[in-house]
Amino acid sequence: NRDHRDHMVTYAIYEQDHLTGFALFFEDLHKHHSDKDFNDAAVLLSLVPTPQAAGLALAGLGGVGLTAARRRRNS
């Protein structure tokens, strides 16, 4: 940052030693002063596993395997 001041702080959120999300806190910086409370805007990002993504990844890997097997058989 050019003004050498923090505009945002980030905290990792853990539950039972498992990362579940992040909390982002933003500071409004005026020209020459700041209240340094970092409560002007707050965002909570939650990490949620989706079974659809895992299924698509598995289907994609299966397709790659079938393509490789077909190429070996035709060679």
All heavy atoms as a GROMACS GRO file, in nm:
protein
  586
    1ASN      N    1   0.083  -0.116   0.000
    1ASN     CA    2   0.000   0.000   0.000
    1ASN      C    3   0.088   0.124   0.000
    1ASN      O    4   0.186   0.133   0.076
    1ASN     CB    5  -0.090  -0.005   0.122
    1ASN     CG    6  -0.211   0.080   0.107
    1ASN    OD1    7  -0.228   0.144   0.005
    1ASN    ND2    8  -0.295   0.079   0.208
    2ARG      N    9   0.056   0.220  -0.083
    2ARG     CA   10   0.141   0.340  -0.095
    2ARG      C   11   0.139   0.428   0.029
    2ARG      O   12   0.238   0.494   0.060
    2ARG     CB   13   0.099   0.421  -0.216
    2ARG     CG   14   0.137   0.353  -0.345
    2ARG     CD   15   0.102   0.441  -0.459
    2ARG     NE   16  -0.043   0.451  -0.468
    2ARG     CZ   17  -0.110   0.474  -0.578
    2ARG    NH1   18  -0.046   0.492  -0.690
    2ARG    NH2   19  -0.241   0.479  -0.577
    3ASP      N   20   0.028   0.432   0.102
    3ASP     CA   21   0.023   0.517   0.221
    3ASP      C   22   0.069   0.444   0.347
    3ASP      O   23   0.068   0.500   0.455
    3ASP     CB   24  -0.116   0.576   0.241
    3ASP     CG   25  -0.223   0.470   0.258
    3ASP    OD1   26  -0.189   0.351   0.261
    3ASP    OD2   27  -0.340   0.508   0.270
    4HIS      N   28   0.110   0.319   0.335
    4HIS     CA   29   0.164   0.238   0.445
    4HIS      C   30   0.066   0.223   0.561
    4HIS      O   31   0.104   0.217   0.677
    4HIS     CB   32   0.297   0.294   0.495
    4HIS     CG   33   0.400   0.305   0.387
    4HIS    ND1   34   0.459   0.195   0.332
    4HIS    CD2   35   0.450   0.413   0.322
    4HIS    CE1   36   0.543   0.232   0.238
    4HIS    NE2   37   0.539   0.365   0.230
    5ARG      N   38  -0.063   0.218   0.529
    5ARG     CA   39  -0.166   0.194   0.630
    5ARG      C   40  -0.251   0.077   0.588
    5ARG      O   41  -0.270   0.052   0.469
    5ARG     CB   42  -0.255   0.319   0.647
    5ARG     CG   43  -0.181   0.436   0.707
    5ARG     CD   44  -0.274   0.546   0.744
    5ARG     NE   45  -0.321   0.612   0.622
    5ARG     CZ   46  -0.412   0.708   0.621
    5ARG    NH1   47  -0.468   0.748   0.732
    5ARG    NH2   48  -0.449   0.765   0.508
    6ASP      N   49  -0.301   0.004   0.685
    6ASP     CA   50  -0.387  -0.109   0.656
    6ASP      C   51  -0.526  -0.061   0.614
    6ASP      O   52  -0.584   0.025   0.678
    6ASP     CB   53  -0.401  -0.200   0.778
    6ASP     CG   54  -0.274  -0.275   0.808
    6ASP    OD1   55  -0.199  -0.302   0.714
    6ASP    OD2   56  -0.251  -0.306   0.926
    7HIS      N   57  -0.577  -0.120   0.508
    7HIS     CA   58  -0.712  -0.091   0.464
    7HIS      C   59  -0.806  -0.207   0.498
    7HIS      O   60  -0.926  -0.192   0.495
    7HIS     CB   61  -0.717  -0.068   0.313
    7HIS     CG   62  -0.645   0.055   0.270
    7HIS    ND1   63  -0.711   0.170   0.238
    7HIS    CD2   64  -0.513   0.081   0.255
    7HIS    CE1   65  -0.624   0.262   0.204
    7HIS    NE2   66  -0.503   0.210   0.215
    8MET      N   67  -0.747  -0.323   0.529
    8MET     CA   68  -0.828  -0.441   0.556
    8MET      C   69  -0.749  -0.534   0.648
    8MET      O   70  -0.626  -0.544   0.637
    8MET     CB   71  -0.859  -0.514   0.425
    8MET     CG   72  -0.942  -0.639   0.443
    8MET     SD   73  -0.962  -0.733   0.291
    8MET     CE   74  -0.803  -0.810   0.278
    9VAL      N   75  -0.820  -0.602   0.737
    9VAL     CA   76  -0.761  -0.710   0.816
    9VAL      C   77  -0.842  -0.836   0.790
    9VAL      O   78  -0.961  -0.830   0.762
    9VAL     CB   79  -0.757  -0.678   0.967
    9VAL    CG1   80  -0.662  -0.566   0.996
    9VAL    CG2   81  -0.894  -0.648   1.021
   10THR      N   82  -0.775  -0.949   0.795
   10THR     CA   83  -0.837  -1.077   0.764
   10THR      C   84  -0.810  -1.174   0.878
   10THR      O   85  -0.699  -1.180   0.931
   10THR     CB   86  -0.778  -1.136   0.634
   10THR    OG1   87  -0.792  -1.039   0.531
   10THR    CG2   88  -0.848  -1.263   0.594
   11TYR      N   89  -0.913  -1.250   0.913
   11TYR     CA   90  -0.900  -1.355   1.015
   11TYR      C   91  -0.950  -1.486   0.956
   11TYR      O   92  -1.055  -1.490   0.892
   11TYR     CB   93  -0.983  -1.321   1.140
   11TYR     CG   94  -0.935  -1.198   1.212
   11TYR    CD1   95  -0.996  -1.076   1.192
   11TYR    CD2   96  -0.828  -1.206   1.300
   11TYR    CE1   97  -0.952  -0.962   1.258
   11TYR    CE2   98  -0.783  -1.094   1.366
   11TYR     CZ   99  -0.845  -0.973   1.345
   11TYR     OH  100  -0.800  -0.861   1.410
   12ALA      N  101  -0.877  -1.592   0.980
   12ALA     CA  102  -0.922  -1.726   0.941
   12ALA      C  103  -1.011  -1.780   1.052
   12ALA      O  104  -0.983  -1.761   1.171
   12ALA     CB  105  -0.803  -1.819   0.919
   13ILE      N  106  -1.118  -1.847   1.015
   13ILE     CA  107  -1.214  -1.901   1.112
   13ILE      C  108  -1.201  -2.053   1.110
   13ILE      O  109  -1.215  -2.116   1.006
   13ILE     CB  110  -1.358  -1.860   1.078
   13ILE    CG1  111  -1.368  -1.707   1.078
   13ILE    CG2  112  -1.456  -1.921   1.176
   13ILE    CD1  113  -1.499  -1.656   1.024
   14TYR      N  114  -1.172  -2.108   1.227
   14TYR     CA  115  -1.157  -2.253   1.241
   14TYR      C  116  -1.262  -2.306   1.337
   14TYR      O  117  -1.295  -2.242   1.435
   14TYR     CB  118  -1.018  -2.288   1.297
   14TYR     CG  119  -0.906  -2.265   1.200
   14TYR    CD1  120  -0.840  -2.143   1.195
   14TYR    CD2  121  -0.865  -2.366   1.115
   14TYR    CE1  122  -0.737  -2.122   1.105
   14TYR    CE2  123  -0.762  -2.346   1.026
   14TYR     CZ  124  -0.698  -2.225   1.022
   14TYR     OH  125  -0.596  -2.205   0.934
   15GLU      N  126  -1.312  -2.425   1.307
   15GLU     CA  127  -1.399  -2.498   1.399
   15GLU      C  128  -1.342  -2.639   1.411
   15GLU      O  129  -1.334  -2.710   1.311
   15GLU     CB  130  -1.542  -2.503   1.347
   15GLU     CG  131  -1.612  -2.370   1.353
   15GLU     CD  132  -1.756  -2.378   1.306
   15GLU    OE1  133  -1.810  -2.490   1.297
   15GLU    OE2  134  -1.812  -2.272   1.276
   16GLN      N  135  -1.302  -2.676   1.530
   16GLN     CA  136  -1.244  -2.808   1.557
   16GLN      C  137  -1.127  -2.836   1.463
   16GLN      O  138  -1.120  -2.940   1.398
   16GLN     CB  139  -1.350  -2.917   1.546
   16GLN     CG  140  -1.462  -2.899   1.642
   16GLN     CD  141  -1.575  -2.998   1.619
   16GLN    OE1  142  -1.573  -3.074   1.524
   16GLN    NE2  143  -1.673  -2.994   1.706
   17ASP      N  144  -1.032  -2.743   1.455
   17ASP     CA  145  -0.912  -2.755   1.372
   17ASP      C  146  -0.942  -2.772   1.223
   17ASP      O  147  -0.864  -2.830   1.149
   17ASP     CB  148  -0.823  -2.869   1.421
   17ASP     CG  149  -0.770  -2.845   1.559
   17ASP    OD1  150  -0.750  -2.726   1.594
   17ASP    OD2  151  -0.749  -2.941   1.634
   18HIS      N  152  -1.056  -2.725   1.178
   18HIS     CA  153  -1.094  -2.734   1.037
   18HIS      C  154  -1.128  -2.593   0.988
   18HIS      O  155  -1.212  -2.526   1.047
   18HIS     CB  156  -1.215  -2.828   1.022
   18HIS     CG  157  -1.252  -2.851   0.880
   18HIS    ND1  158  -1.354  -2.781   0.820
   18HIS    CD2  159  -1.201  -2.934   0.788
   18HIS    CE1  160  -1.364  -2.823   0.695
   18HIS    NE2  161  -1.272  -2.915   0.673
   19LEU      N  162  -1.063  -2.549   0.881
   19LEU     CA  163  -1.087  -2.416   0.827
   19LEU      C  164  -1.227  -2.408   0.769
   19LEU      O  165  -1.264  -2.486   0.682
   19LEU     CB  166  -0.984  -2.383   0.718
   19LEU     CG  167  -0.996  -2.245   0.653
   19LEU    CD1  168  -0.967  -2.136   0.755
   19LEU    CD2  169  -0.902  -2.235   0.535
   20THR      N  170  -1.308  -2.316   0.820
   20THR     CA  171  -1.446  -2.304   0.774
   20THR      C  172  -1.474  -2.172   0.703
   20THR      O  173  -1.579  -2.158   0.640
   20THR     CB  174  -1.545  -2.318   0.890
   20THR    OG1  175  -1.518  -2.216   0.985
   20THR    CG2  176  -1.535  -2.455   0.954
   21GLY      N  177  -1.383  -2.074   0.710
   21GLY     CA  178  -1.408  -1.949   0.640
   21GLY      C  179  -1.310  -1.840   0.678
   21GLY      O  180  -1.212  -1.864   0.748
   22PHE      N  181  -1.341  -1.720   0.630
   22PHE     CA  182  -1.259  -1.604   0.657
   22PHE      C  183  -1.349  -1.487   0.693
   22PHE      O  184  -1.459  -1.473   0.641
   22PHE     CB  185  -1.175  -1.566   0.534
   22PHE     CG  186  -1.075  -1.670   0.496
   22PHE    CD1  187  -1.105  -1.765   0.399
   22PHE    CD2  188  -0.951  -1.674   0.556
   22PHE    CE1  189  -1.014  -1.861   0.362
   22PHE    CE2  190  -0.859  -1.770   0.520
   22PHE     CZ  191  -0.890  -1.864   0.424
   23ALA      N  192  -1.300  -1.400   0.779
   23ALA     CA  193  -1.369  -1.276   0.812
   23ALA      C  194  -1.281  -1.160   0.764
   23ALA      O  195  -1.163  -1.153   0.799
   23ALA     CB  196  -1.394  -1.265   0.962
   24LEU      N  197  -1.338  -1.072   0.684
   24LEU     CA  198  -1.266  -0.957   0.630
   24LEU      C  199  -1.326  -0.830   0.689
   24LEU      O  200  -1.447  -0.812   0.684
   24LEU     CB  201  -1.278  -0.952   0.477
   24LEU     CG  202  -1.247  -1.080   0.401
   24LEU    CD1  203  -1.281  -1.062   0.255
   24LEU    CD2  204  -1.104  -1.118   0.418
   25PHE      N  205  -1.242  -0.744   0.742
   25PHE     CA  206  -1.287  -0.618   0.801
   25PHE      C  207  -1.216  -0.503   0.732
   25PHE      O  208  -1.094  -0.503   0.721
   25PHE     CB  209  -1.259  -0.616   0.952
   25PHE     CG  210  -1.330  -0.725   1.025
   25PHE    CD1  211  -1.266  -0.843   1.056
   25PHE    CD2  212  -1.462  -0.709   1.062
   25PHE    CE1  213  -1.332  -0.944   1.124
   25PHE    CE2  214  -1.529  -0.810   1.130
   25PHE     CZ  215  -1.464  -0.927   1.161
   26PHE      N  216  -1.294  -0.405   0.687
   26PHE     CA  217  -1.240  -0.293   0.611
   26PHE      C  218  -1.246  -0.163   0.691
   26PHE      O  219  -1.338  -0.143   0.770
   26PHE     CB  220  -1.318  -0.275   0.480
   26PHE     CG  221  -1.305  -0.392   0.388
   26PHE    CD1  222  -1.394  -0.498   0.394
   26PHE    CD2  223  -1.203  -0.397   0.296
   26PHE    CE1  224  -1.382  -0.605   0.310
   26PHE    CE2  225  -1.190  -0.505   0.211
   26PHE     CZ  226  -1.280  -0.609   0.218
   27GLU      N  227  -1.151  -0.077   0.665
   27GLU     CA  228  -1.140   0.052   0.733
   27GLU      C  229  -1.162   0.164   0.632
   27GLU      O  230  -1.111   0.159   0.521
   27GLU     CB  231  -1.002   0.064   0.796
   27GLU     CG  232  -0.968   0.198   0.852
   27GLU     CD  233  -1.060   0.239   0.964
   27GLU    OE1  234  -1.133   0.156   1.021
   27GLU    OE2  235  -1.062   0.358   0.994
   28ASP      N  236  -1.241   0.264   0.671
   28ASP     CA  237  -1.253   0.382   0.586
   28ASP      C  238  -1.137   0.475   0.617
   28ASP      O  239  -1.112   0.510   0.731
   28ASP     CB  240  -1.387   0.452   0.608
   28ASP     CG  241  -1.406   0.501   0.750
   28ASP    OD1  242  -1.331   0.456   0.838
   28ASP    OD2  243  -1.497   0.580   0.772
   29LEU      N  244  -1.063   0.507   0.517
   29LEU     CA  245  -0.947   0.592   0.536
   29LEU      C  246  -0.976   0.728   0.474
   29LEU      O  247  -0.997   0.739   0.354
   29LEU     CB  248  -0.823   0.530   0.472
   29LEU     CG  249  -0.779   0.398   0.532
   29LEU    CD1  250  -0.665   0.339   0.451
   29LEU    CD2  251  -0.738   0.416   0.675
   30HIS      N  252  -0.977   0.828   0.558
   30HIS     CA  253  -0.991   0.964   0.510
   30HIS      C  254  -0.852   1.017   0.475
   30HIS      O  255  -0.752   0.949   0.496
   30HIS     CB  256  -1.059   1.050   0.616
   30HIS     CG  257  -1.195   0.999   0.653
   30HIS    ND1  258  -1.303   1.007   0.568
   30HIS    CD2  259  -1.239   0.935   0.763
   30HIS    CE1  260  -1.408   0.953   0.625
   30HIS    NE2  261  -1.372   0.907   0.745
   31LYS      N  262  -0.846   1.137   0.428
   31LYS     CA  263  -0.718   1.189   0.379
   31LYS      C  264  -0.606   1.184   0.483
   31LYS      O  265  -0.497   1.139   0.455
   31LYS     CB  266  -0.735   1.331   0.327
   31LYS     CG  267  -0.808   1.336   0.196
   31LYS     CD  268  -0.808   1.474   0.141
   31LYS     CE  269  -0.878   1.473   0.006
   31LYS     NZ  270  -0.871   1.601  -0.060
   32HIS      N  271  -0.634   1.229   0.604
   32HIS     CA  272  -0.524   1.238   0.701
   32HIS      C  273  -0.554   1.171   0.835
   32HIS      O  274  -0.472   1.178   0.925
   32HIS     CB  275  -0.487   1.385   0.726
   32HIS     CG  276  -0.440   1.454   0.602
   32HIS    ND1  277  -0.321   1.425   0.543
   32HIS    CD2  278  -0.500   1.547   0.524
   32HIS    CE1  279  -0.307   1.499   0.434
   32HIS    NE2  280  -0.414   1.573   0.420
   33HIS      N  281  -0.669   1.110   0.849
   33HIS     CA  282  -0.698   1.047   0.977
   33HIS      C  283  -0.785   0.923   0.957
   33HIS      O  284  -0.851   0.906   0.856
   33HIS     CB  285  -0.767   1.145   1.071
   33HIS     CG  286  -0.904   1.186   1.023
   33HIS    ND1  287  -0.922   1.279   0.926
   33HIS    CD2  288  -1.027   1.142   1.059
   33HIS    CE1  289  -1.052   1.294   0.903
   33HIS    NE2  290  -1.118   1.212   0.982
   34SER      N  291  -0.780   0.838   1.055
   34SER     CA  292  -0.858   0.715   1.053
   34SER      C  293  -0.892   0.679   1.197
   34SER      O  294  -0.813   0.704   1.288
   34SER     CB  295  -0.776   0.603   0.988
   34SER     OG  296  -0.841   0.481   1.005
   35ASP      N  297  -1.008   0.621   1.219
   35ASP     CA  298  -1.043   0.580   1.355
   35ASP      C  299  -0.988   0.442   1.389
   35ASP      O  300  -0.992   0.398   1.502
   35ASP     CB  301  -1.194   0.585   1.377
   35ASP     CG  302  -1.271   0.508   1.271
   35ASP    OD1  303  -1.208   0.441   1.187
   35ASP    OD2  304  -1.394   0.516   1.274
   36LYS      N  305  -0.934   0.369   1.292
   36LYS     CA  306  -0.866   0.240   1.310
   36LYS      C  307  -0.952   0.138   1.384
   36LYS      O  308  -0.903   0.062   1.465
   36LYS     CB  309  -0.733   0.259   1.381
   36LYS     CG  310  -0.636   0.343   1.301
   36LYS     CD  311  -0.506   0.361   1.373
   36LYS     CE  312  -0.417   0.450   1.291
   36LYS     NZ  313  -0.296   0.488   1.358
   37ASP      N  314  -1.082   0.137   1.354
   37ASP     CA  315  -1.169   0.040   1.419
   37ASP      C  316  -1.201  -0.080   1.329
   37ASP      O  317  -1.248  -0.181   1.377
   37ASP     CB  318  -1.298   0.106   1.467
   37ASP     CG  319  -1.376   0.171   1.354
   37ASP    OD1  320  -1.331   0.167   1.238
   37ASP    OD2  321  -1.481   0.229   1.384
   38PHE      N  322  -1.179  -0.068   1.200
   38PHE     CA  323  -1.200  -0.177   1.104
   38PHE      C  324  -1.340  -0.237   1.114
   38PHE      O  325  -1.359  -0.356   1.099
   38PHE     CB  326  -1.094  -0.286   1.118
   38PHE     CG  327  -0.957  -0.239   1.080
   38PHE    CD1  328  -0.870  -0.193   1.175
   38PHE    CD2  329  -0.918  -0.237   0.948
   38PHE    CE1  330  -0.744  -0.147   1.141
   38PHE    CE2  331  -0.792  -0.192   0.912
   38PHE     CZ  332  -0.705  -0.147   1.009
   39ASN      N  333  -1.439  -0.154   1.141
   39ASN     CA  334  -1.576  -0.204   1.146
   39ASN      C  335  -1.667  -0.131   1.047
   39ASN      O  336  -1.788  -0.131   1.062
   39ASN     CB  337  -1.632  -0.193   1.288
   39ASN     CG  338  -1.653  -0.050   1.331
   39ASN    OD1  339  -1.615   0.043   1.262
   39ASN    ND2  340  -1.714  -0.033   1.448
   40ASP      N  341  -1.608  -0.067   0.948
   40ASP     CA  342  -1.687   0.010   0.853
   40ASP      C  343  -1.754  -0.080   0.750
   40ASP      O  344  -1.861  -0.048   0.700
   40ASP     CB  345  -1.599   0.115   0.787
   40ASP     CG  346  -1.541   0.208   0.893
   40ASP    OD1  347  -1.620   0.266   0.968
   40ASP    OD2  348  -1.419   0.221   0.900
   41ALA      N  349  -1.693  -0.191   0.719
   41ALA     CA  350  -1.754  -0.293   0.634
   41ALA      C  351  -1.695  -0.427   0.676
   41ALA      O  352  -1.574  -0.439   0.698
   41ALA     CB  353  -1.728  -0.266   0.487
   42ALA      N  354  -1.779  -0.526   0.689
   42ALA     CA  355  -1.733  -0.659   0.728
   42ALA      C  356  -1.793  -0.762   0.634
   42ALA      O  357  -1.910  -0.750   0.595
   42ALA     CB  358  -1.773  -0.690   0.871
   43VAL      N  359  -1.712  -0.860   0.596
   43VAL     CA  360  -1.757  -0.965   0.504
   43VAL      C  361  -1.718  -1.099   0.565
   43VAL      O  362  -1.605  -1.117   0.610
   43VAL     CB  363  -1.690  -0.949   0.365
   43VAL    CG1  364  -1.731  -1.061   0.272
   43VAL    CG2  365  -1.723  -0.814   0.305
   44LEU      N  366  -1.811  -1.191   0.565
   44LEU     CA  367  -1.784  -1.326   0.612
   44LEU      C  368  -1.789  -1.420   0.493
   44LEU      O  369  -1.891  -1.428   0.422
   44LEU     CB  370  -1.888  -1.369   0.716
   44LEU     CG  371  -1.875  -1.510   0.770
   44LEU    CD1  372  -1.742  -1.528   0.844
   44LEU    CD2  373  -1.990  -1.543   0.862
   45LEU      N  374  -1.679  -1.490   0.467
   45LEU     CA  375  -1.671  -1.587   0.358
   45LEU      C  376  -1.671  -1.726   0.419
   45LEU      O  377  -1.583  -1.760   0.497
   45LEU     CB  378  -1.543  -1.566   0.277
   45LEU     CG  379  -1.524  -1.428   0.215
   45LEU    CD1  380  -1.386  -1.416   0.152
   45LEU    CD2  381  -1.631  -1.402   0.112
   46SER      N  382  -1.770  -1.807   0.383
   46SER     CA  383  -1.780  -1.943   0.436
   46SER      C  384  -1.736  -2.042   0.330
   46SER      O  385  -1.775  -2.032   0.213
   46SER     CB  386  -1.924  -1.974   0.476
   46SER     OG  387  -1.965  -1.888   0.579
   47LEU      N  388  -1.656  -2.139   0.371
   47LEU     CA  389  -1.613  -2.246   0.282
   47LEU      C  390  -1.707  -2.364   0.300
   47LEU      O  391  -1.716  -2.421   0.408
   47LEU     CB  392  -1.469  -2.288   0.314
   47LEU     CG  393  -1.365  -2.177   0.305
   47LEU    CD1  394  -1.230  -2.228   0.351
   47LEU    CD2  395  -1.357  -2.125   0.163
   48VAL      N  396  -1.779  -2.398   0.195
   48VAL     CA  397  -1.877  -2.505   0.203
   48VAL      C  398  -1.847  -2.606   0.092
   48VAL      O  399  -1.847  -2.569  -0.027
   48VAL     CB  400  -2.021  -2.450   0.186
   48VAL    CG1  401  -2.121  -2.563   0.190
   48VAL    CG2  402  -2.051  -2.345   0.290
   49PRO      N  403  -1.820  -2.730   0.126
   49PRO     CA  404  -1.796  -2.830   0.021
   49PRO      C  405  -1.926  -2.861  -0.052
   49PRO      O  406  -2.033  -2.871   0.009
   49PRO     CB  407  -1.745  -2.952   0.097
   49PRO     CG  408  -1.796  -2.934   0.236
   49PRO     CD  409  -1.807  -2.786   0.259
   50THR      N  410  -1.917  -2.874  -0.182
   50THR     CA  411  -2.035  -2.906  -0.261
   50THR      C  412  -2.016  -3.042  -0.325
   50THR      O  413  -1.915  -3.068  -0.390
   50THR     CB  414  -2.059  -2.801  -0.370
   50THR    OG1  415  -1.943  -2.794  -0.453
   50THR    CG2  416  -2.084  -2.664  -0.311
   51PRO      N  417  -2.112  -3.131  -0.310
   51PRO     CA  418  -2.098  -3.263  -0.371
   51PRO      C  419  -2.102  -3.258  -0.523
   51PRO      O  420  -2.046  -3.344  -0.590
   51PRO     CB  421  -2.216  -3.342  -0.315
   51PRO     CG  422  -2.306  -3.245  -0.251
   51PRO     CD  423  -2.230  -3.119  -0.228
   52GLN      N  424  -2.166  -3.156  -0.581
   52GLN     CA  425  -2.172  -3.147  -0.726
   52GLN      C  426  -2.033  -3.129  -0.785
   52GLN      O  427  -2.000  -3.189  -0.888
   52GLN     CB  428  -2.261  -3.030  -0.770
   52GLN     CG  429  -2.405  -3.046  -0.735
   52GLN     CD  430  -2.437  -2.995  -0.595
   52GLN    OE1  431  -2.350  -2.942  -0.527
   52GLN    NE2  432  -2.560  -3.012  -0.553
   53ALA      N  433  -1.951  -3.047  -0.724
   53ALA     CA  434  -1.816  -3.024  -0.775
   53ALA      C  435  -1.733  -3.152  -0.770
   53ALA      O  436  -1.659  -3.183  -0.864
   53ALA     CB  437  -1.748  -2.913  -0.696
   54ALA      N  438  -1.746  -3.228  -0.664
   54ALA     CA  439  -1.671  -3.354  -0.654
   54ALA      C  440  -1.719  -3.453  -0.760
   54ALA      O  441  -1.640  -3.524  -0.820
   54ALA     CB  442  -1.688  -3.413  -0.514
   55GLY      N  443  -1.850  -3.458  -0.782
   55GLY     CA  444  -1.904  -3.548  -0.885
   55GLY      C  445  -1.857  -3.510  -1.024
   55GLY      O  446  -1.824  -3.597  -1.106
   56LEU      N  447  -1.854  -3.381  -1.054
   56LEU     CA  448  -1.807  -3.337  -1.185
   56LEU      C  449  -1.658  -3.366  -1.203
   56LEU      O  450  -1.614  -3.406  -1.312
   56LEU     CB  451  -1.834  -3.188  -1.203
   56LEU     CG  452  -1.979  -3.149  -1.225
   56LEU    CD1  453  -1.994  -2.997  -1.225
   56LEU    CD2  454  -2.030  -3.206  -1.355
   57ALA      N  455  -1.580  -3.348  -1.098
   57ALA     CA  456  -1.438  -3.379  -1.106
   57ALA      C  457  -1.416  -3.528  -1.131
   57ALA      O  458  -1.333  -3.568  -1.213
   57ALA     CB  459  -1.366  -3.334  -0.979
   58LEU      N  460  -1.492  -3.610  -1.062
   58LEU     CA  461  -1.480  -3.755  -1.081
   58LEU      C  462  -1.521  -3.795  -1.222
   58LEU      O  463  -1.455  -3.878  -1.286
   58LEU     CB  464  -1.567  -3.828  -0.978
   58LEU     CG  465  -1.555  -3.980  -0.973
   58LEU    CD1  466  -1.412  -4.021  -0.944
   58LEU    CD2  467  -1.650  -4.036  -0.870
   59ALA      N  468  -1.629  -3.737  -1.274
   59ALA     CA  469  -1.672  -3.767  -1.411
   59ALA      C  470  -1.567  -3.722  -1.512
   59ALA      O  471  -1.540  -3.792  -1.611
   59ALA     CB  472  -1.805  -3.699  -1.440
   60GLY      N  473  -1.505  -3.607  -1.489
   60GLY     CA  474  -1.400  -3.559  -1.579
   60GLY      C  475  -1.279  -3.651  -1.579
   60GLY      O  476  -1.223  -3.681  -1.684
   61LEU      N  477  -1.239  -3.697  -1.461
   61LEU     CA  478  -1.126  -3.790  -1.455
   61LEU      C  479  -1.159  -3.923  -1.523
   61LEU      O  480  -1.074  -3.983  -1.588
   61LEU     CB  481  -1.085  -3.814  -1.309
   61LEU     CG  482  -1.013  -3.698  -1.242
   61LEU    CD1  483  -0.991  -3.729  -1.094
   61LEU    CD2  484  -0.881  -3.671  -1.310
   62GLY      N  485  -1.284  -3.967  -1.510
   62GLY     CA  486  -1.326  -4.089  -1.578
   62GLY      C  487  -1.320  -4.073  -1.729
   62GLY      O  488  -1.278  -4.163  -1.802
   63GLY      N  489  -1.362  -3.957  -1.778
   63GLY     CA  490  -1.355  -3.930  -1.922
   63GLY      C  491  -1.213  -3.927  -1.973
   63GLY      O  492  -1.183  -3.978  -2.081
   64VAL      N  493  -1.122  -3.869  -1.896
   64VAL     CA  494  -0.981  -3.867  -1.934
   64VAL      C  495  -0.926  -4.009  -1.938
   64VAL      O  496  -0.852  -4.047  -2.030
   64VAL     CB  497  -0.900  -3.778  -1.838
   64VAL    CG1  498  -0.750  -3.795  -1.859
   64VAL    CG2  499  -0.940  -3.633  -1.854
   65GLY      N  500  -0.964  -4.092  -1.841
   65GLY     CA  501  -0.919  -4.231  -1.839
   65GLY      C  502  -0.971  -4.311  -1.958
   65GLY      O  503  -0.898  -4.389  -2.018
   66LEU      N  504  -1.098  -4.291  -1.993
   66LEU     CA  505  -1.153  -4.361  -2.109
   66LEU      C  506  -1.085  -4.318  -2.238
   66LEU      O  507  -1.058  -4.401  -2.327
   66LEU     CB  508  -1.304  -4.336  -2.118
   66LEU     CG  509  -1.389  -4.405  -2.013
   66LEU    CD1  510  -1.534  -4.359  -2.024
   66LEU    CD2  511  -1.379  -4.555  -2.026
   67THR      N  512  -1.056  -4.190  -2.251
   67THR     CA  513  -0.988  -4.140  -2.370
   67THR      C  514  -0.848  -4.199  -2.380
   67THR      O  515  -0.804  -4.241  -2.488
   67THR     CB  516  -0.980  -3.986  -2.367
   67THR    OG1  517  -1.113  -3.935  -2.358
   67THR    CG2  518  -0.915  -3.931  -2.491
   68ALA      N  519  -0.776  -4.205  -2.269
   68ALA     CA  520  -0.641  -4.262  -2.270
   68ALA      C  521  -0.646  -4.410  -2.304
   68ALA      O  522  -0.560  -4.460  -2.380
   68ALA     CB  523  -0.575  -4.241  -2.133
   69ALA      N  524  -0.744  -4.484  -2.251
   69ALA     CA  525  -0.756  -4.626  -2.280
   69ALA      C  526  -0.787  -4.648  -2.428
   69ALA      O  527  -0.733  -4.740  -2.492
   69ALA     CB  528  -0.864  -4.689  -2.194
   70ARG      N  529  -0.872  -4.566  -2.486
   70ARG     CA  530  -0.908  -4.580  -2.627
   70ARG      C  531  -0.787  -4.552  -2.716
   70ARG      O  532  -0.762  -4.622  -2.815
   70ARG     CB  533  -1.020  -4.484  -2.664
   70ARG     CG  534  -1.058  -4.491  -2.811
   70ARG     CD  535  -1.169  -4.398  -2.843
   70ARG     NE  536  -1.293  -4.461  -2.802
   70ARG     CZ  537  -1.411  -4.404  -2.808
   70ARG    NH1  538  -1.421  -4.280  -2.853
   70ARG    NH2  539  -1.519  -4.467  -2.771
   71ARG      N  540  -0.706  -4.452  -2.680
   71ARG     CA  541  -0.586  -4.421  -2.759
   71ARG      C  542  -0.486  -4.534  -2.754
   71ARG      O  543  -0.420  -4.564  -2.853
   71ARG     CB  544  -0.523  -4.291  -2.711
   71ARG     CG  545  -0.601  -4.170  -2.751
   71ARG     CD  546  -0.527  -4.045  -2.716
   71ARG     NE  547  -0.608  -3.929  -2.754
   71ARG     CZ  548  -0.568  -3.805  -2.743
   71ARG    NH1  549  -0.449  -3.780  -2.694
   71ARG    NH2  550  -0.647  -3.706  -2.778
   72ARG      N  551  -0.470  -4.598  -2.639
   72ARG     CA  552  -0.376  -4.710  -2.627
   72ARG      C  553  -0.423  -4.827  -2.711
   72ARG      O  554  -0.343  -4.896  -2.774
   72ARG     CB  555  -0.364  -4.753  -2.481
   72ARG     CG  556  -0.276  -4.666  -2.400
   72ARG     CD  557  -0.255  -4.727  -2.264
   72ARG     NE  558  -0.193  -4.630  -2.176
   72ARG     CZ  559  -0.194  -4.638  -2.046
   72ARG    NH1  560  -0.255  -4.739  -1.988
   72ARG    NH2  561  -0.134  -4.547  -1.973
   73ARG      N  562  -0.552  -4.854  -2.710
   73ARG     CA  563  -0.606  -4.968  -2.783
   73ARG      C  564  -0.596  -4.947  -2.935
   73ARG      O  565  -0.569  -5.041  -3.010
   73ARG     CB  566  -0.752  -4.989  -2.744
   73ARG     CG  567  -0.809  -5.118  -2.795
   73ARG     CD  568  -0.947  -5.143  -2.745
   73ARG     NE  569  -1.029  -5.023  -2.769
   73ARG     CZ  570  -1.144  -4.999  -2.710
   73ARG    NH1  571  -1.191  -5.084  -2.622
   73ARG    NH2  572  -1.213  -4.891  -2.738
   74ASN      N  573  -0.612  -4.823  -2.981
   74ASN     CA  574  -0.607  -4.795  -3.124
   74ASN      C  575  -0.465  -4.783  -3.176
   74ASN      O  576  -0.444  -4.785  -3.296
   74ASN     CB  577  -0.683  -4.664  -3.155
   74ASN     CG  578  -0.833  -4.682  -3.137
   74ASN    OD1  579  -0.884  -4.793  -3.139
   74ASN    ND2  580  -0.902  -4.571  -3.116
   75SER      N  581  -0.366  -4.770  -3.090
   75SER     CA  582  -0.227  -4.753  -3.135
   75SER      C  583  -0.164  -4.883  -3.177
   75SER      O  584  -0.193  -4.989  -3.148
   75SER     CB  585  -0.142  -4.692  -3.026
   75SER     OG  586  -0.189  -4.565  -2.993
   0.00000   0.00000   0.00000
